């Protein structure tokens, strides 16, 4: 049997990290030009374009949202004793 205290903190940290990933994705989606400038590398084969930033933002927003949902469900299950 697992105690609630041993699982609640790691799940809360997982949830916080998932939300941060989702927020990063939304920022990349909202400001693709600035994100492309931030991630630009002079030595790259081709420049990091706003289109690339939007695609990366979509991946982070969707993945972070799914991970956050899984974290919330698991945290509720642990805190309810299930």
PyMOL Python script that loads the backbone (N, CA, C, O; Angstrom):
from pymol import cmd

cmd.read_pdbstr("""\
ATOM      1  N   UNK A   1       0.838  -1.176   0.000  1.00  0.00           N
ATOM      2  CA  UNK A   1       0.000   0.000   0.000  1.00  0.00           C
ATOM      3  C   UNK A   1       0.886   1.243   0.000  1.00  0.00           C
ATOM      4  O   UNK A   1       1.850   1.329   0.761  1.00  0.00           O
ATOM      5  N   UNK A   2       0.552   2.200  -0.857  1.00  0.00           N
ATOM      6  CA  UNK A   2       1.318   3.435  -0.976  1.00  0.00           C
ATOM      7  C   UNK A   2       0.615   4.540  -0.207  1.00  0.00           C
ATOM      8  O   UNK A   2      -0.596   4.734  -0.312  1.00  0.00           O
ATOM      9  N   UNK A   3       1.422   5.260   0.571  1.00  0.00           N
ATOM     10  CA  UNK A   3       0.844   6.366   1.326  1.00  0.00           C
ATOM     11  C   UNK A   3       0.656   7.573   0.428  1.00  0.00           C
ATOM     12  O   UNK A   3       1.409   7.771  -0.525  1.00  0.00           O
ATOM     13  N   UNK A   4      -0.346   8.374   0.732  1.00  0.00           N
ATOM     14  CA  UNK A   4      -0.648   9.554  -0.061  1.00  0.00           C
ATOM     15  C   UNK A   4       0.513  10.536  -0.032  1.00  0.00           C
ATOM     16  O   UNK A   4       0.801  11.178  -1.042  1.00  0.00           O
ATOM     17  N   UNK A   5       1.180  10.663   1.100  1.00  0.00           N
ATOM     18  CA  UNK A   5       2.266  11.629   1.234  1.00  0.00           C
ATOM     19  C   UNK A   5       3.434  11.308   0.308  1.00  0.00           C
ATOM     20  O   UNK A   5       4.141  12.213  -0.133  1.00  0.00           O
ATOM     21  N   UNK A   6       3.640  10.035   0.013  1.00  0.00           N
ATOM     22  CA  UNK A   6       4.780   9.661  -0.823  1.00  0.00           C
ATOM     23  C   UNK A   6       4.520   9.905  -2.307  1.00  0.00           C
ATOM     24  O   UNK A   6       5.471  10.066  -3.072  1.00  0.00           O
ATOM     25  N   UNK A   7       3.274   9.935  -2.726  1.00  0.00           N
ATOM     26  CA  UNK A   7       2.956  10.126  -4.137  1.00  0.00           C
ATOM     27  C   UNK A   7       2.441  11.509  -4.479  1.00  0.00           C
ATOM     28  O   UNK A   7       2.512  11.915  -5.639  1.00  0.00           O
ATOM     29  N   UNK A   8       1.929  12.240  -3.517  1.00  0.00           N
ATOM     30  CA  UNK A   8       1.312  13.530  -3.812  1.00  0.00           C
ATOM     31  C   UNK A   8       2.333  14.560  -4.290  1.00  0.00           C
ATOM     32  O   UNK A   8       2.070  15.274  -5.259  1.00  0.00           O
ATOM     33  N   UNK A   9       3.467  14.653  -3.649  1.00  0.00           N
ATOM     34  CA  UNK A   9       4.463  15.650  -4.032  1.00  0.00           C
ATOM     35  C   UNK A   9       5.047  15.381  -5.423  1.00  0.00           C
ATOM     36  O   UNK A   9       5.097  16.307  -6.233  1.00  0.00           O
ATOM     37  N   UNK A  10       5.485  14.171  -5.734  1.00  0.00           N
ATOM     38  CA  UNK A  10       5.978  13.946  -7.102  1.00  0.00           C
ATOM     39  C   UNK A  10       4.908  14.185  -8.168  1.00  0.00           C
ATOM     40  O   UNK A  10       5.217  14.685  -9.250  1.00  0.00           O
ATOM     41  N   UNK A  11       3.667  13.837  -7.879  1.00  0.00           N
ATOM     42  CA  UNK A  11       2.601  14.081  -8.846  1.00  0.00           C
ATOM     43  C   UNK A  11       2.336  15.571  -9.015  1.00  0.00           C
ATOM     44  O   UNK A  11       2.067  16.033 -10.124  1.00  0.00           O
ATOM     45  N   UNK A  12       2.409  16.319  -7.931  1.00  0.00           N
ATOM     46  CA  UNK A  12       2.230  17.769  -8.024  1.00  0.00           C
ATOM     47  C   UNK A  12       3.360  18.398  -8.832  1.00  0.00           C
ATOM     48  O   UNK A  12       3.116  19.309  -9.623  1.00  0.00           O
ATOM     49  N   UNK A  13       4.578  17.932  -8.651  1.00  0.00           N
ATOM     50  CA  UNK A  13       5.702  18.437  -9.433  1.00  0.00           C
ATOM     51  C   UNK A  13       5.563  18.054 -10.907  1.00  0.00           C
ATOM     52  O   UNK A  13       5.865  18.860 -11.788  1.00  0.00           O
ATOM     53  N   UNK A  14       5.113  16.847 -11.176  1.00  0.00           N
ATOM     54  CA  UNK A  14       4.848  16.415 -12.545  1.00  0.00           C
ATOM     55  C   UNK A  14       3.792  17.303 -13.192  1.00  0.00           C
ATOM     56  O   UNK A  14       3.928  17.705 -14.347  1.00  0.00           O
ATOM     57  N   UNK A  15       2.750  17.602 -12.443  1.00  0.00           N
ATOM     58  CA  UNK A  15       1.677  18.453 -12.945  1.00  0.00           C
ATOM     59  C   UNK A  15       2.194  19.857 -13.239  1.00  0.00           C
ATOM     60  O   UNK A  15       1.843  20.446 -14.262  1.00  0.00           O
ATOM     61  N   UNK A  16       3.023  20.395 -12.353  1.00  0.00           N
ATOM     62  CA  UNK A  16       3.587  21.733 -12.568  1.00  0.00           C
ATOM     63  C   UNK A  16       4.465  21.752 -13.820  1.00  0.00           C
ATOM     64  O   UNK A  16       4.406  22.704 -14.599  1.00  0.00           O
ATOM     65  N   UNK A  17       5.264  20.728 -14.018  1.00  0.00           N
ATOM     66  CA  UNK A  17       6.121  20.656 -15.195  1.00  0.00           C
ATOM     67  C   UNK A  17       5.287  20.528 -16.473  1.00  0.00           C
ATOM     68  O   UNK A  17       5.611  21.146 -17.487  1.00  0.00           O
ATOM     69  N   UNK A  18       4.235  19.746 -16.430  1.00  0.00           N
ATOM     70  CA  UNK A  18       3.371  19.595 -17.600  1.00  0.00           C
ATOM     71  C   UNK A  18       2.701  20.919 -17.951  1.00  0.00           C
ATOM     72  O   UNK A  18       2.576  21.263 -19.126  1.00  0.00           O
ATOM     73  N   UNK A  19       2.275  21.652 -16.944  1.00  0.00           N
ATOM     74  CA  UNK A  19       1.658  22.961 -17.191  1.00  0.00           C
ATOM     75  C   UNK A  19       2.686  23.928 -17.783  1.00  0.00           C
ATOM     76  O   UNK A  19       2.355  24.715 -18.671  1.00  0.00           O
ATOM     77  N   UNK A  20       3.916  23.875 -17.302  1.00  0.00           N
ATOM     78  CA  UNK A  20       4.965  24.731 -17.864  1.00  0.00           C
ATOM     79  C   UNK A  20       5.224  24.401 -19.341  1.00  0.00           C
ATOM     80  O   UNK A  20       5.427  25.307 -20.149  1.00  0.00           O
ATOM     81  N   UNK A  21       5.218  23.127 -19.691  1.00  0.00           N
ATOM     82  CA  UNK A  21       5.367  22.737 -21.091  1.00  0.00           C
ATOM     83  C   UNK A  21       4.216  23.294 -21.926  1.00  0.00           C
ATOM     84  O   UNK A  21       4.433  23.805 -23.024  1.00  0.00           O
ATOM     85  N   UNK A  22       2.999  23.195 -21.409  1.00  0.00           N
ATOM     86  CA  UNK A  22       1.842  23.711 -22.137  1.00  0.00           C
ATOM     87  C   UNK A  22       1.929  25.226 -22.300  1.00  0.00           C
ATOM     88  O   UNK A  22       1.611  25.752 -23.367  1.00  0.00           O
ATOM     89  N   UNK A  23       2.353  25.926 -21.261  1.00  0.00           N
ATOM     90  CA  UNK A  23       2.490  27.383 -21.341  1.00  0.00           C
ATOM     91  C   UNK A  23       3.564  27.761 -22.363  1.00  0.00           C
ATOM     92  O   UNK A  23       3.378  28.698 -23.139  1.00  0.00           O
ATOM     93  N   UNK A  24       4.674  27.043 -22.366  1.00  0.00           N
ATOM     94  CA  UNK A  24       5.720  27.295 -23.360  1.00  0.00           C
ATOM     95  C   UNK A  24       5.164  27.102 -24.767  1.00  0.00           C
ATOM     96  O   UNK A  24       5.452  27.893 -25.665  1.00  0.00           O
ATOM     97  N   UNK A  25       4.385  26.073 -24.955  1.00  0.00           N
ATOM     98  CA  UNK A  25       3.782  25.835 -26.265  1.00  0.00           C
ATOM     99  C   UNK A  25       2.856  26.955 -26.687  1.00  0.00           C
ATOM    100  O   UNK A  25       2.858  27.358 -27.850  1.00  0.00           O
ATOM    101  N   UNK A  26       2.067  27.460 -25.759  1.00  0.00           N
ATOM    102  CA  UNK A  26       1.159  28.564 -26.082  1.00  0.00           C
ATOM    103  C   UNK A  26       1.956  29.822 -26.427  1.00  0.00           C
ATOM    104  O   UNK A  26       1.606  30.542 -27.362  1.00  0.00           O
ATOM    105  N   UNK A  27       3.014  30.083 -25.686  1.00  0.00           N
ATOM    106  CA  UNK A  27       3.858  31.247 -25.986  1.00  0.00           C
ATOM    107  C   UNK A  27       4.469  31.116 -27.377  1.00  0.00           C
ATOM    108  O   UNK A  27       4.523  32.095 -28.122  1.00  0.00           O
ATOM    109  N   UNK A  28       4.925  29.930 -27.732  1.00  0.00           N
ATOM    110  CA  UNK A  28       5.485  29.715 -29.067  1.00  0.00           C
ATOM    111  C   UNK A  28       4.433  29.892 -30.153  1.00  0.00           C
ATOM    112  O   UNK A  28       4.744  30.362 -31.247  1.00  0.00           O
ATOM    113  N   UNK A  29       3.195  29.521 -29.861  1.00  0.00           N
ATOM    114  CA  UNK A  29       2.119  29.688 -30.830  1.00  0.00           C
ATOM    115  C   UNK A  29       1.711  31.148 -30.978  1.00  0.00           C
ATOM    116  O   UNK A  29       1.401  31.598 -32.081  1.00  0.00           O
ATOM    117  N   UNK A  30       1.709  31.882 -29.883  1.00  0.00           N
ATOM    118  CA  UNK A  30       1.253  33.262 -29.903  1.00  0.00           C
ATOM    119  C   UNK A  30       2.292  34.197 -30.505  1.00  0.00           C
ATOM    120  O   UNK A  30       1.935  35.135 -31.218  1.00  0.00           O
ATOM    121  N   UNK A  31       3.567  33.960 -30.233  1.00  0.00           N
ATOM    122  CA  UNK A  31       4.641  34.837 -30.700  1.00  0.00           C
ATOM    123  C   UNK A  31       5.680  34.038 -31.493  1.00  0.00           C
ATOM    124  O   UNK A  31       6.814  33.886 -31.040  1.00  0.00           O
ATOM    125  N   UNK A  32       5.310  33.532 -32.661  1.00  0.00           N
ATOM    126  CA  UNK A  32       6.252  32.697 -33.408  1.00  0.00           C
ATOM    127  C   UNK A  32       7.467  33.467 -33.934  1.00  0.00           C
ATOM    128  O   UNK A  32       8.556  32.900 -34.032  1.00  0.00           O
ATOM    129  N   UNK A  33       7.299  34.729 -34.267  1.00  0.00           N
ATOM    130  CA  UNK A  33       8.425  35.506 -34.771  1.00  0.00           C
ATOM    131  C   UNK A  33       9.505  35.708 -33.724  1.00  0.00           C
ATOM    132  O   UNK A  33      10.693  35.541 -34.001  1.00  0.00           O
ATOM    133  N   UNK A  34       9.086  36.067 -32.520  1.00  0.00           N
ATOM    134  CA  UNK A  34      10.057  36.261 -31.438  1.00  0.00           C
ATOM    135  C   UNK A  34      10.677  34.933 -31.011  1.00  0.00           C
ATOM    136  O   UNK A  34      11.859  34.876 -30.673  1.00  0.00           O
ATOM    137  N   UNK A  35       9.882  33.871 -31.027  1.00  0.00           N
ATOM    138  CA  UNK A  35      10.419  32.557 -30.665  1.00  0.00           C
ATOM    139  C   UNK A  35      11.444  32.096 -31.696  1.00  0.00           C
ATOM    140  O   UNK A  35      12.464  31.507 -31.340  1.00  0.00           O
ATOM    141  N   UNK A  36      11.177  32.361 -32.958  1.00  0.00           N
ATOM    142  CA  UNK A  36      12.127  31.977 -34.005  1.00  0.00           C
ATOM    143  C   UNK A  36      13.432  32.750 -33.844  1.00  0.00           C
ATOM    144  O   UNK A  36      14.513  32.195 -34.038  1.00  0.00           O
ATOM    145  N   UNK A  37      13.332  34.017 -33.492  1.00  0.00           N
ATOM    146  CA  UNK A  37      14.540  34.805 -33.267  1.00  0.00           C
ATOM    147  C   UNK A  37      15.308  34.297 -32.053  1.00  0.00           C
ATOM    148  O   UNK A  37      16.539  34.302 -32.048  1.00  0.00           O
ATOM    149  N   UNK A  38      14.592  33.861 -31.033  1.00  0.00           N
ATOM    150  CA  UNK A  38      15.235  33.340 -29.826  1.00  0.00           C
ATOM    151  C   UNK A  38      15.980  32.038 -30.103  1.00  0.00           C
ATOM    152  O   UNK A  38      17.090  31.841 -29.609  1.00  0.00           O
ATOM    153  N   UNK A  39      15.376  31.152 -30.890  1.00  0.00           N
ATOM    154  CA  UNK A  39      15.967  29.852 -31.165  1.00  0.00           C
ATOM    155  C   UNK A  39      16.914  29.867 -32.365  1.00  0.00           C
ATOM    156  O   UNK A  39      17.490  28.831 -32.699  1.00  0.00           O
ATOM    157  N   UNK A  40      17.088  31.011 -33.016  1.00  0.00           N
ATOM    158  CA  UNK A  40      17.924  31.094 -34.214  1.00  0.00           C
ATOM    159  C   UNK A  40      19.373  30.745 -33.885  1.00  0.00           C
ATOM    160  O   UNK A  40      19.895  31.083 -32.822  1.00  0.00           O
ATOM    161  N   UNK A  41      19.995  30.062 -34.826  1.00  0.00           N
ATOM    162  CA  UNK A  41      21.391  29.668 -34.684  1.00  0.00           C
ATOM    163  C   UNK A  41      22.120  30.044 -35.967  1.00  0.00           C
ATOM    164  O   UNK A  41      21.711  29.648 -37.058  1.00  0.00           O
ATOM    165  N   UNK A  42      23.178  30.793 -35.839  1.00  0.00           N
ATOM    166  CA  UNK A  42      23.907  31.260 -37.020  1.00  0.00           C
ATOM    167  C   UNK A  42      24.571  30.122 -37.789  1.00  0.00           C
ATOM    168  O   UNK A  42      24.752  30.227 -39.002  1.00  0.00           O
ATOM    169  N   UNK A  43      24.929  29.064 -37.122  1.00  0.00           N
ATOM    170  CA  UNK A  43      25.646  27.963 -37.762  1.00  0.00           C
ATOM    171  C   UNK A  43      24.723  26.876 -38.306  1.00  0.00           C
ATOM    172  O   UNK A  43      25.197  25.851 -38.795  1.00  0.00           O
ATOM    173  N   UNK A  44      23.435  27.084 -38.227  1.00  0.00           N
ATOM    174  CA  UNK A  44      22.487  26.063 -38.680  1.00  0.00           C
ATOM    175  C   UNK A  44      22.440  26.003 -40.203  1.00  0.00           C
ATOM    176  O   UNK A  44      22.784  26.966 -40.887  1.00  0.00           O
ATOM    177  N   UNK A  45      22.005  24.845 -40.725  1.00  0.00           N
ATOM    178  CA  UNK A  45      21.876  24.691 -42.177  1.00  0.00           C
ATOM    179  C   UNK A  45      20.839  25.652 -42.740  1.00  0.00           C
ATOM    180  O   UNK A  45      21.042  26.245 -43.800  1.00  0.00           O
ATOM    181  N   UNK A  46      19.738  25.802 -42.035  1.00  0.00           N
ATOM    182  CA  UNK A  46      18.710  26.746 -42.461  1.00  0.00           C
ATOM    183  C   UNK A  46      18.177  27.458 -41.226  1.00  0.00           C
ATOM    184  O   UNK A  46      18.251  26.918 -40.122  1.00  0.00           O
ATOM    185  N   UNK A  47      17.651  28.640 -41.392  1.00  0.00           N
ATOM    186  CA  UNK A  47      17.194  29.408 -40.221  1.00  0.00           C
ATOM    187  C   UNK A  47      15.953  28.795 -39.582  1.00  0.00           C
ATOM    188  O   UNK A  47      15.167  28.105 -40.233  1.00  0.00           O
ATOM    189  N   UNK A  48      15.803  29.065 -38.302  1.00  0.00           N
ATOM    190  CA  UNK A  48      14.608  28.633 -37.569  1.00  0.00           C
ATOM    191  C   UNK A  48      13.517  29.649 -37.876  1.00  0.00           C
ATOM    192  O   UNK A  48      13.608  30.811 -37.480  1.00  0.00           O
ATOM    193  N   UNK A  49      12.502  29.209 -38.573  1.00  0.00           N
ATOM    194  CA  UNK A  49      11.471  30.116 -39.072  1.00  0.00           C
ATOM    195  C   UNK A  49      10.278  30.174 -38.119  1.00  0.00           C
ATOM    196  O   UNK A  49      10.108  29.287 -37.283  1.00  0.00           O
ATOM    197  N   UNK A  50       9.450  31.216 -38.243  1.00  0.00           N
ATOM    198  CA  UNK A  50       8.230  31.282 -37.431  1.00  0.00           C
ATOM    199  C   UNK A  50       7.329  30.060 -37.630  1.00  0.00           C
ATOM    200  O   UNK A  50       6.642  29.634 -36.702  1.00  0.00           O
ATOM    201  N   UNK A  51       7.334  29.508 -38.823  1.00  0.00           N
ATOM    202  CA  UNK A  51       6.540  28.293 -39.079  1.00  0.00           C
ATOM    203  C   UNK A  51       7.040  27.140 -38.203  1.00  0.00           C
ATOM    204  O   UNK A  51       6.245  26.366 -37.670  1.00  0.00           O
ATOM    205  N   UNK A  52       8.354  27.035 -38.060  1.00  0.00           N
ATOM    206  CA  UNK A  52       8.935  26.001 -37.199  1.00  0.00           C
ATOM    207  C   UNK A  52       8.536  26.227 -35.744  1.00  0.00           C
ATOM    208  O   UNK A  52       8.239  25.280 -35.016  1.00  0.00           O
ATOM    209  N   UNK A  53       8.534  27.491 -35.332  1.00  0.00           N
ATOM    210  CA  UNK A  53       8.163  27.817 -33.953  1.00  0.00           C
ATOM    211  C   UNK A  53       6.704  27.463 -33.694  1.00  0.00           C
ATOM    212  O   UNK A  53       6.370  26.968 -32.618  1.00  0.00           O
ATOM    213  N   UNK A  54       5.834  27.709 -34.664  1.00  0.00           N
ATOM    214  CA  UNK A  54       4.423  27.347 -34.495  1.00  0.00           C
ATOM    215  C   UNK A  54       4.250  25.840 -34.373  1.00  0.00           C
ATOM    216  O   UNK A  54       3.469  25.368 -33.547  1.00  0.00           O
ATOM    217  N   UNK A  55       4.974  25.083 -35.192  1.00  0.00           N
ATOM    218  CA  UNK A  55       4.883  23.617 -35.127  1.00  0.00           C
ATOM    219  C   UNK A  55       5.390  23.107 -33.783  1.00  0.00           C
ATOM    220  O   UNK A  55       4.772  22.238 -33.167  1.00  0.00           O
ATOM    221  N   UNK A  56       6.508  23.648 -33.338  1.00  0.00           N
ATOM    222  CA  UNK A  56       7.050  23.250 -32.036  1.00  0.00           C
ATOM    223  C   UNK A  56       6.109  23.651 -30.912  1.00  0.00           C
ATOM    224  O   UNK A  56       5.930  22.909 -29.946  1.00  0.00           O
ATOM    225  N   UNK A  57       5.509  24.828 -31.043  1.00  0.00           N
ATOM    226  CA  UNK A  57       4.547  25.292 -30.043  1.00  0.00           C
ATOM    227  C   UNK A  57       3.324  24.393 -29.965  1.00  0.00           C
ATOM    228  O   UNK A  57       2.821  24.114 -28.877  1.00  0.00           O
ATOM    229  N   UNK A  58       2.849  23.943 -31.113  1.00  0.00           N
ATOM    230  CA  UNK A  58       1.696  23.041 -31.123  1.00  0.00           C
ATOM    231  C   UNK A  58       2.020  21.731 -30.425  1.00  0.00           C
ATOM    232  O   UNK A  58       1.196  21.194 -29.685  1.00  0.00           O
ATOM    233  N   UNK A  59       3.221  21.217 -30.662  1.00  0.00           N
ATOM    234  CA  UNK A  59       3.631  19.966 -30.020  1.00  0.00           C
ATOM    235  C   UNK A  59       3.713  20.146 -28.504  1.00  0.00           C
ATOM    236  O   UNK A  59       3.214  19.310 -27.750  1.00  0.00           O
ATOM    237  N   UNK A  60       4.339  21.227 -28.062  1.00  0.00           N
ATOM    238  CA  UNK A  60       4.465  21.462 -26.633  1.00  0.00           C
ATOM    239  C   UNK A  60       3.109  21.730 -25.983  1.00  0.00           C
ATOM    240  O   UNK A  60       2.835  21.215 -24.900  1.00  0.00           O
ATOM    241  N   UNK A  61       2.260  22.527 -26.628  1.00  0.00           N
ATOM    242  CA  UNK A  61       0.951  22.835 -26.048  1.00  0.00           C
ATOM    243  C   UNK A  61       0.081  21.586 -25.947  1.00  0.00           C
ATOM    244  O   UNK A  61      -0.550  21.343 -24.918  1.00  0.00           O
ATOM    245  N   UNK A  62       0.052  20.806 -27.007  1.00  0.00           N
ATOM    246  CA  UNK A  62      -0.763  19.592 -26.998  1.00  0.00           C
ATOM    247  C   UNK A  62      -0.204  18.549 -26.032  1.00  0.00           C
ATOM    248  O   UNK A  62      -0.942  17.972 -25.234  1.00  0.00           O
ATOM    249  N   UNK A  63       1.090  18.316 -26.112  1.00  0.00           N
ATOM    250  CA  UNK A  63       1.708  17.333 -25.215  1.00  0.00           C
ATOM    251  C   UNK A  63       1.624  17.749 -23.759  1.00  0.00           C
ATOM    252  O   UNK A  63       1.317  16.926 -22.896  1.00  0.00           O
ATOM    253  N   UNK A  64       1.892  19.017 -23.474  1.00  0.00           N
ATOM    254  CA  UNK A  64       1.795  19.502 -22.102  1.00  0.00           C
ATOM    255  C   UNK A  64       0.372  19.428 -21.567  1.00  0.00           C
ATOM    256  O   UNK A  64       0.152  19.100 -20.401  1.00  0.00           O
ATOM    257  N   UNK A  65      -0.590  19.737 -22.432  1.00  0.00           N
ATOM    258  CA  UNK A  65      -1.993  19.641 -22.014  1.00  0.00           C
ATOM    259  C   UNK A  65      -2.407  18.216 -21.692  1.00  0.00           C
ATOM    260  O   UNK A  65      -3.106  17.968 -20.709  1.00  0.00           O
ATOM    261  N   UNK A  66      -1.975  17.287 -22.521  1.00  0.00           N
ATOM    262  CA  UNK A  66      -2.295  15.872 -22.267  1.00  0.00           C
ATOM    263  C   UNK A  66      -1.621  15.386 -20.986  1.00  0.00           C
ATOM    264  O   UNK A  66      -2.246  14.707 -20.171  1.00  0.00           O
ATOM    265  N   UNK A  67      -0.353  15.734 -20.812  1.00  0.00           N
ATOM    266  CA  UNK A  67       0.345  15.333 -19.586  1.00  0.00           C
ATOM    267  C   UNK A  67      -0.278  15.971 -18.347  1.00  0.00           C
ATOM    268  O   UNK A  67      -0.356  15.336 -17.295  1.00  0.00           O
ATOM    269  N   UNK A  68      -0.718  17.214 -18.466  1.00  0.00           N
ATOM    270  CA  UNK A  68      -1.386  17.875 -17.334  1.00  0.00           C
ATOM    271  C   UNK A  68      -2.698  17.165 -17.001  1.00  0.00           C
ATOM    272  O   UNK A  68      -3.020  16.972 -15.828  1.00  0.00           O
ATOM    273  N   UNK A  69      -3.442  16.782 -18.013  1.00  0.00           N
ATOM    274  CA  UNK A  69      -4.698  16.068 -17.771  1.00  0.00           C
ATOM    275  C   UNK A  69      -4.442  14.729 -17.085  1.00  0.00           C
ATOM    276  O   UNK A  69      -5.155  14.364 -16.150  1.00  0.00           O
ATOM    277  N   UNK A  70      -3.438  14.004 -17.541  1.00  0.00           N
ATOM    278  CA  UNK A  70      -3.089  12.731 -16.909  1.00  0.00           C
ATOM    279  C   UNK A  70      -2.647  12.960 -15.465  1.00  0.00           C
ATOM    280  O   UNK A  70      -3.011  12.192 -14.575  1.00  0.00           O
ATOM    281  N   UNK A  71      -1.867  14.011 -15.233  1.00  0.00           N
ATOM    282  CA  UNK A  71      -1.419  14.325 -13.876  1.00  0.00           C
ATOM    283  C   UNK A  71      -2.564  14.670 -12.949  1.00  0.00           C
ATOM    284  O   UNK A  71      -2.576  14.252 -11.791  1.00  0.00           O
ATOM    285  N   UNK A  72      -3.531  15.435 -13.450  1.00  0.00           N
ATOM    286  CA  UNK A  72      -4.689  15.800 -12.622  1.00  0.00           C
ATOM    287  C   UNK A  72      -5.499  14.558 -12.264  1.00  0.00           C
ATOM    288  O   UNK A  72      -5.896  14.381 -11.112  1.00  0.00           O
ATOM    289  N   UNK A  73      -5.741  13.708 -13.242  1.00  0.00           N
ATOM    290  CA  UNK A  73      -6.516  12.484 -12.973  1.00  0.00           C
ATOM    291  C   UNK A  73      -5.795  11.611 -11.961  1.00  0.00           C
ATOM    292  O   UNK A  73      -6.416  11.093 -11.032  1.00  0.00           O
ATOM    293  N   UNK A  74      -4.512  11.448 -12.129  1.00  0.00           N
ATOM    294  CA  UNK A  74      -3.736  10.609 -11.200  1.00  0.00           C
ATOM    295  C   UNK A  74      -3.677  11.230  -9.809  1.00  0.00           C
ATOM    296  O   UNK A  74      -3.776  10.515  -8.812  1.00  0.00           O
ATOM    297  N   UNK A  75      -3.518  12.544  -9.727  1.00  0.00           N
ATOM    298  CA  UNK A  75      -3.474  13.219  -8.437  1.00  0.00           C
ATOM    299  C   UNK A  75      -4.801  13.108  -7.708  1.00  0.00           C
ATOM    300  O   UNK A  75      -4.828  12.907  -6.494  1.00  0.00           O
ATOM    301  N   UNK A  76      -5.893  13.235  -8.431  1.00  0.00           N
ATOM    302  CA  UNK A  76      -7.220  13.073  -7.826  1.00  0.00           C
ATOM    303  C   UNK A  76      -7.398  11.644  -7.335  1.00  0.00           C
ATOM    304  O   UNK A  76      -7.946  11.422  -6.255  1.00  0.00           O
ATOM    305  N   UNK A  77      -6.941  10.675  -8.117  1.00  0.00           N
ATOM    306  CA  UNK A  77      -7.067   9.277  -7.710  1.00  0.00           C
ATOM    307  C   UNK A  77      -6.246   9.000  -6.453  1.00  0.00           C
ATOM    308  O   UNK A  77      -6.693   8.269  -5.569  1.00  0.00           O
ATOM    309  N   UNK A  78      -5.046   9.582  -6.366  1.00  0.00           N
ATOM    310  CA  UNK A  78      -4.206   9.349  -5.193  1.00  0.00           C
ATOM    311  C   UNK A  78      -4.795  10.026  -3.971  1.00  0.00           C
ATOM    312  O   UNK A  78      -4.828   9.445  -2.886  1.00  0.00           O
ATOM    313  N   UNK A  79      -5.264  11.262  -4.147  1.00  0.00           N
ATOM    314  CA  UNK A  79      -5.788  11.990  -2.991  1.00  0.00           C
ATOM    315  C   UNK A  79      -7.134  11.427  -2.511  1.00  0.00           C
ATOM    316  O   UNK A  79      -7.483  11.570  -1.340  1.00  0.00           O
ATOM    317  N   UNK A  80      -7.873  10.801  -3.399  1.00  0.00           N
ATOM    318  CA  UNK A  80      -9.152  10.202  -2.979  1.00  0.00           C
ATOM    319  C   UNK A  80      -8.952   8.818  -2.373  1.00  0.00           C
ATOM    320  O   UNK A  80      -9.904   8.200  -1.896  1.00  0.00           O
ATOM    321  N   UNK A  81      -7.732   8.340  -2.392  1.00  0.00           N
ATOM    322  CA  UNK A  81      -7.448   7.054  -1.748  1.00  0.00           C
ATOM    323  C   UNK A  81      -7.589   5.859  -2.664  1.00  0.00           C
ATOM    324  O   UNK A  81      -7.580   4.723  -2.191  1.00  0.00           O
ATOM    325  N   UNK A  82      -7.718   6.079  -3.957  1.00  0.00           N
ATOM    326  CA  UNK A  82      -7.939   4.984  -4.901  1.00  0.00           C
ATOM    327  C   UNK A  82      -6.733   4.473  -5.549  1.00  0.00           C
ATOM    328  O   UNK A  82      -6.812   3.550  -6.360  1.00  0.00           O
TER     329      UNK A  82
END
""", "prot")
cmd.dss("prot")
cmd.show_as("cartoon", "prot")
cmd.util.cbc("prot")
cmd.orient("prot")
